[in-house]
């Protein structure tokens, strides 16, 4: 896992996270091998990270990800006029959904039902057994992320958390918790970014190299 070795070289403090990063990779790999998807959520800066992760998975990140000739043929069968253009500009995707991005649903559910259940409701609606859930919480105690993780686990999904050094409650809920080696929120988020970039590189190479 060259990308993981490069991460540790750049950030020696993250050596403590190596085994958990490998475990998270294997869980997400299993999901994609079985045709599943990744659901991601967090609050504040971690909400931005959720969208960032989805952006790296749903399109080419470090690789071109050209679509297959069989897919190209299907598209051209539908559109002789536009088939080549469409096929040339589509990229292989690893299905991922950011649960922080649906403003109408989130605001309605917060107002009508319970604001700390906004992510859990979406996990319940989107999630299937074998999918993966990734929750980011620097404290490990964000209630809306915790409730979503518990629903994901109940539904038979793989559960992964990114937290700070303590792990909080998420450490006891999730199958895998990556504990950034800090108790300081900005520092934790600074560690999270190269960790999830590395995970995205590893997953991309697994399916598109």
C-alpha positions in Angstrom: 0.0 0.0 0.0 2.3 2.7 -1.4 -0.1 5.6 -0.6 -0.3 4.6 3.0 3.5 4.4 3.3 3.7 7.8 1.7 1.2 9.2 4.2 3.2 7.9 7.2 6.4 9.3 5.6 4.9 12.8 5.4 3.0 12.6 8.7 5.0 10.3 11.1 2.5 11.0 13.9 -0.1 9.1 11.9 1.8 5.8 12.3 -0.5 5.1 15.2 -3.5 5.2 12.7 -1.9 2.8 10.2 -3.8 -0.4 11.1 -7.1 1.4 11.4 -6.6 3.1 8.0 -5.9 -0.3 6.5 -9.1 -1.7 8.2 -11.2 1.2 6.9 -9.8 0.5 3.4 -10.8 -3.1 3.5 -14.3 -2.3 4.8 -14.9 0.2 2.0 -13.3 -2.1 -0.6 -15.7 -4.9 0.5 -18.7 -2.5 0.0 -17.7 -1.5 -3.5 -16.9 -5.1 -4.5 -20.4 -6.0 -3.6 -22.0 -3.1 -5.5 -22.7 -1.0 -2.4 -22.2 2.7 -1.6 -20.6 4.9 1.1 -22.6 7.3 3.2 -20.6 10.2 4.8 -21.5 12.8 7.4 -20.1 15.3 9.9 -20.7 18.8 11.3 -19.0 22.1 10.4 -15.6 21.5 9.0 -16.3 17.8 9.1 -19.4 18.5 6.9 -17.1 20.1 4.4 -14.8 17.1 4.6 -17.8 14.9 3.9 -18.5 16.6 0.6 -14.8 16.6 -0.2 -14.6 12.8 0.3 -17.6 12.3 -2.0 -16.0 14.6 -4.6 -12.9 12.4 -4.7 -14.8 9.1 -5.0 -17.5 10.0 -7.5 -15.1 11.2 -10.2 -11.4 10.7 -11.2 -9.1 11.7 -8.4 -5.5 10.6 -9.3 -6.5 8.4 -12.2 -8.5 9.0 -15.5 -11.2 6.3 -14.9 -12.3 5.9 -18.5 -15.6 4.1 -18.9 -15.7 0.6 -20.5 -16.2 0.0 -24.2 -19.4 -1.9 -23.4 -20.8 1.2 -21.5 -19.7 3.4 -24.4 -21.6 1.2 -26.8 -24.8 1.3 -24.7 -24.6 5.1 -24.7 -24.0 5.4 -28.4 -27.0 3.0 -29.0 -29.2 5.6 -27.2 -27.6 8.7 -28.8 -25.6 8.4 -32.1 -25.3 12.2 -32.1 -24.1 12.8 -28.5 -22.8 9.3 -27.6 -19.1 10.0 -28.2 -19.1 13.4 -26.3 -21.0 11.8 -23.3 -18.7 8.8 -23.2 -15.6 10.9 -23.5 -16.6 13.0 -20.5 -18.0 10.4 -18.1 -15.7 8.9 -15.5 -15.8 5.8 -13.5 -17.6 6.5 -10.1 -17.4 4.9 -6.7 -20.9 5.6 -5.3 -20.9 7.9 -2.3 -23.5 10.3 -0.8 -22.8 13.2 1.5 -25.6 13.3 4.1 -24.9 17.0 4.9 -25.9 18.3 1.5 -29.7 18.0 1.3 -30.8 21.3 2.7 -34.6 20.9 2.1 -34.7 17.5 3.7 -32.4 18.5 6.6 -34.3 21.7 7.5 -37.7 20.0 7.2 -36.7 17.0 9.3 -35.0 19.3 11.9 -38.2 21.4 12.2 -40.8 18.7 12.0 -39.1 15.8 13.8 -35.7 16.0 15.5 -32.6 18.0 14.5 -30.2 15.4 16.0 -31.7 12.7 13.7 -31.0 14.3 10.4 -28.2 11.9 9.4 -29.8 8.8 11.0 -33.0 9.4 8.9 -30.9 9.4 5.7 -28.9 6.3 6.7 -32.3 4.6 7.3 -33.5 5.7 3.9 -30.4 5.1 1.8 -28.5 2.4 3.6 -28.5 -1.3 2.8 -26.7 -4.2 4.4 -23.1 -4.2 3.2 -22.9 -0.5 2.5 -20.4 1.6 4.5 -21.0 4.5 6.8 -18.3 7.1 7.5 -18.9 9.6 10.3 -16.5 12.4 11.1 -16.5 13.9 14.6 -13.4 15.5 16.2 -14.8 14.8 19.6 -16.3 11.4 18.7 -19.4 12.5 20.6 -21.5 14.4 18.0 -25.0 13.0 18.7 -26.3 13.3 15.1 -23.3 11.3 13.9 -23.6 8.8 16.8 -27.3 8.1 16.0 -26.5 7.7 12.4 -23.7 5.2 13.2 -26.1 3.2 15.4 -28.7 3.0 12.7 -26.1 2.0 10.2 -24.8 -0.8 12.5 -28.4 -2.0 13.1 -28.9 -2.2 9.3 -25.8 -4.4 8.8 -23.6 -1.7 7.3 -19.9 -1.3 7.9 -19.3 1.6 10.3 -16.2 3.8 10.3 -15.4 6.9 12.3 -12.8 9.6 12.0 -12.2 11.2 15.5 -9.6 12.8 17.7 -7.3 10.9 20.0 -10.0 10.0 22.6 -12.4 8.4 20.1 -15.4 9.5 22.2 -18.5 7.3 22.0 -18.1 6.6 18.3 -15.1 4.4 19.2 -17.4 2.0 21.0 -20.0 2.0 18.2 -18.1 1.7 15.0 -16.3 -1.3 13.5 -13.3 0.9 12.8 -12.3 4.2 14.4 -9.3 6.3 13.0 -8.1 8.4 16.0 -6.2 11.4 14.8 -3.4 11.9 17.4 -4.6 15.2 18.9 -7.2 16.7 21.2 -7.3 20.0 19.4 -10.1 20.4 16.9 -8.2 22.3 14.1 -5.3 19.9 14.4 -7.6 16.9 14.2 -9.2 18.2 11.1 -5.8 18.9 9.6 -5.0 15.2 10.1 -8.3 14.0 8.8 -7.7 15.5 5.3 -4.5 13.6 4.4 -6.0 10.4 5.9 -9.1 10.5 3.8 -7.1 11.6 0.7 -5.0 8.5 1.2 -8.0 6.3 1.6 -9.5 7.7 -1.6 -6.2 7.0 -3.5 -6.1 3.5 -2.2 -9.7 2.7 -3.1 -9.3 4.3 -6.5 -6.2 2.3 -7.3 -8.0 -0.9 -6.2 -10.8 -0.4 -8.7 -9.4 1.7 -11.6 -5.6 1.1 -11.8 
